[in-house]
Amino acid sequence: QVQLVESGGGLVQPGGSLRLSCAASGSIFSRYTMGWYRQVPGQQRELVADISSIDNTWYAAFAKGRFTISRDNAKNTVYLQMNSLKPDDTAVYYCRSVLGGDVYWGQGTQVTVSS
């Protein structure tokens, strides 16, 4: 069982920045593929970005150039740096870990972009 705890969400003005963190339990964090997803009520959850155990990264088109995913294996933490935020980025952001067939989700953190 892996526990994931997100933090760093909040209210930010358009054009602002936030850094989300996801702290994971367990001793094999470095082997997980970690991902950030987001969901707006009434819509499907969508992948924002992910990072593999060897630091290969993937970004959704809307995230490229604005968001950066990174990980610190010593701290069992994955980050999502979000810059140039837009109102359309408003959503609950979730962290996910994958190792083989085992998938775990965090509880989510709300990001609201509004003036």
Phi, psi and omega in degrees: 000129178247130175256133181240130181233114179272153174205167175104355178288173179159195180260130180219150178282155175307137183090350181278184183228153172217151172239118176269146176234149175224112180263132184246147173273169175100166186252001182240032182306322184298342181271348183282146159274128183247141181221154171247130176238165174218155181214133174256140180308132179086357180239163178287150174291136183234148179285131177264309182195154171217165182219131183274178179293341178250023172069020168287137183240155176221142179230142168294156183303322183288343183265338183300131178085347180241325184249149176225126175261141178209167180219151174235100185293333178293334180254004182053043187226140172243145185239155170226106175274122183241119179243165178050048185293146181239158176305328179293348177278355179297125183182172166269128181257130183241147175259142178224141174242144179224131172214109185063233179268003182266122181233132179228149181237149169275181185273348178095154175223135185279132171241124179236123180249110185201149175266000000 
